[in-house]
């Protein structure tokens, strides 16, 4: 998929929206257990953030198999919403339908692609995943996100150091081999000073810690990737005093902000981030 993405040409006059459906025969329970062990989820149940791995492959396949007015390399993952709509039975086949649309240009001129994936077993909606990618940067007078949300001064929920090889280990687990996450030389080839960890890796680590702290399974989450997290960085997860707000801070900077069900209603409008945000 990575090689196809590197050589696929954009289609300037591609009609929007486009959609495609792919079938997954079953969820690999052994793979789920490896994922859970990597992030600290208990047992062998399918956690919410694991479902992003399934949705991401369907989204990438849709962009590869359908004409799109943008190139896949260089897309910046700025926002994601995941929701589990019912129990997950790994043995049941899933039909994953992804629709790709282009949002109206923002006032700054920024352009976003929105990928909405819905997974069904038979006629039942099992989970949904909406991913927003920055296609074209806009102009702005100041850096958005300079002021951290209230959760940044809330309760410390966990700390960790991103290992130097975390990007490669997560790539082997997730199948996301984007070069910006792997080695210093491959990251520099794509304009990054150092490898950055996958945004989905940070979200999975945060949700596992939040779930352990609350004792309640997280069934839905919204997050926005504000700034990249370089491998080797020290990271802190903070919980807000009200509802389900949380943030991930890296070296005093706001890296990720999010909401879990207690605070999850509607997501704010997308923003034009600074350097490549997460993926």
N, C-alpha and C positions, 0 to 999 in steps of 0.2 A: 504493500500500500504506500509506503514511504517513497519508493522509487517511482511509482505511478504518479504520486502527487508532485514530485519534483519535475516531471516531464509533461504533465498535463497543461495544456494551454487554456487560457480563459476564453470564454465566448462573449464578446462585447455586447451582442444583441440577444443574449440568452433570455427567454421569457421567464417570468417569475409569477407565482411560486412554482417550484418543481418538487416532486415527491417520489419516493421509492419505498418498497416494502421488502424486507429480508426475513428469512425464517431461521430461527435458532432451534436446533433439535432438542437441546436440553442445556441446562446450566451445569457446568462441571463442578461437582461438589468437592472434589479434591482441590481444585483451584480456589474455591471459596475458602476452604480451610487454610490454605497457604496465605491467602489475602488476610484473613482474620488474624492469623498468627503474626503477620508483619505489622499490623496496626493496633493489635491489642483488643480486638473484638472477641468476646467469649463464644465458645462453642462452634457449631458449624452452620448456624442460620445465616441466610443471605442478608448482610447489612445494606442499608440504603446506599451508601457511597459505592458499593461494589457494582450497583446497577449502572453507574456512569460508564464503567468499562464496556458494558454491552451497548449502551446508547452511543458512545463515542465511535465504535466501529461501524455502527449503522449510519451515523452521520457522515463519517469519512467516506464510506462506500457510496452514499448518495451523492456527495460532491464529486466523486470520481466518475460515477456512472451517468451523471446528468450534466448538461451544459451549465456553466456558472459564469457570471460576469466578474470573477475575481480569481486570483491564483491562490491555491491552498497554502503553500509555503509563505510565511509572513503574516498569516492571520493571527490576531492576538485575542486570546480567550479572556473576556472581561467580566462575564457574568454567567451564573448558572443557577438553575432551579431544578431540584429533584423532588419527586414525591412518590411514595409507595401507596398504591390505592387498595391493596388487599394482600393477603398472604401469598408468599412466593413458594411455589412447588418446583424445585429444581428439575424434577423429572418430566415436567410438562413442556411441550414445544411452545415457543413464543414467536409471534409475528410482530416485527418492529417496523413501524411506518414513520419515516422522517419527511418533514416538509421544510423546504428552505425558502425563506422570503428575505427581501431586502427592506429594511426599515426606511422610512422617509429620512432624508438627510437632516442631521441636527442643525441647530442654528449656527454652530461653529463650522459646519461643513463636514463634520465627521460622518462616515457612512458605516452602517452595521449590517451584518447578516445574522438572521435569527434562524436557528435550527431547532425544530420542535419534533421530538420523538415520542411516540406512544407505543407501548408494548402490550399485546393482548395474548391471553391463552384462550382460544376459542373466541367467545364474544365478550369476555371479561377484561376490562382495563386493569392491568397489573401495576404498571408504573409509567411515569412520564418524566421526561428530561428536556428542558429548554436551555439551549446554550446560545449565548450572544457573543459574536466575534467582531472585533474592529477590523474593517476592511480598508478604510482610508482615514487617516488622521485629520482632525480639524484644526482650526486656528483658535487660540485663546490667549488672553492677556496674562493669566496666572495659572499655576499648577492646581488642578482640582484635587481635592482630597488632602490638602495640606493640614486641615484641621481634623483631628481624629474624632469619631463619634463618642458619646458618653461612655460606651462600654469599655473604651480604652483605659479608663481610670477605675474600672470595676474590680471584681475579685479575680485573683490569679487562679486559673483552672489547670495550668500545666505549663511546663517548659521542656524544650528539647533542643538538641543540636543536630542540624542536618548533616549527616555524614557525607564525606567527600564523594563516595561512590553511590549515594542514595539515588541519584538520577538513573544510573545504569541498573541498579537493583529493581527500581520501580518499573523501568522500561521492560525488563525481563518478566515482571509480574503482570503488567498491564498491556504490553504490546505496543506502547507509545514510544517509538524510538526517535523522536524528534532530536536532531543533533544538538540543539541548544541545551539539552539536559545531560549530555553524556560525558564529554571530555573537554578540557580547556581549548584544544585546537579546533574541535568541531564547533564549539560555541563561538569562537572568534571568527570562523568562516562565515557565520550568519550574523555577525555584528555585535555579539555579546562579549563583554570583557571576561566573563567567567561563566561556567555552567550554572543554570538556575534550576531549582527543583520544580517538578510538575505542580501546577495549581491543584490538581485533583489529589495529589499526595498530601499536600497541606490540609485540604478539606477533610480527607479521610482521617488524618491524625487528630484534627480538631474534633470531629464528630465522635470518634471513639472515646476521647477524653470527656466530652460533654455527656455522652451516654453513660459512661461509667460513674460520673459524678451525680447524675440525676437518678440513675437506676431505671430509667425509662427508655425504651427503644425510640430512636429518632425516626420518624416516618416521613418527614419533609424538611427541606432546608433550602434557603436561598443564600447565595453568596456573591460578592463582587471582589474580583482580584484587583487590588489597587497598585501594588508594586511587586516586582519580582523578588524572590528569596534566593540568594546565591547559596550554593552548597557550601558547607562549613559554617553557616550562620547560626547564631543563637536565636531561638524563637520563643515567644511567650504567648499563651492563649489566655485571654481575659473574658470573663463573663460579666454582662451588664447587670445592674441592680434590678432592672425591671424586665420581665418577660424573658424571651429567648435570645436577646441580642448577644453577639460575641464578636470579638476582633482577634486577629493574629498580628502581633507586633514583631518587627525584626529590626534590631539595632535602633530602637526608638522610633522607627517608621511604621506607619500603618500599611500592612501588606494585604490583609484580607479583612473584610467585614461581612457579617452574615446574620441570619435569623433562623431559629428553629421554631417549631410549631407555636409556641406560646406567643411569639411576636410576629409570626408570618401571616401577612395579609396580602398586600400588594408590594411589588418591588419598585424602588425609585427608578427614574429614567436612567438609561445608560450614560456613562461619562466617557470622555476621551482621556485615557490614561497617559502616563508618562512613558518611560521605556517599556519594552515588551512585558506585559503584565504577568503572565503565568505560563501560557502554553503556546 
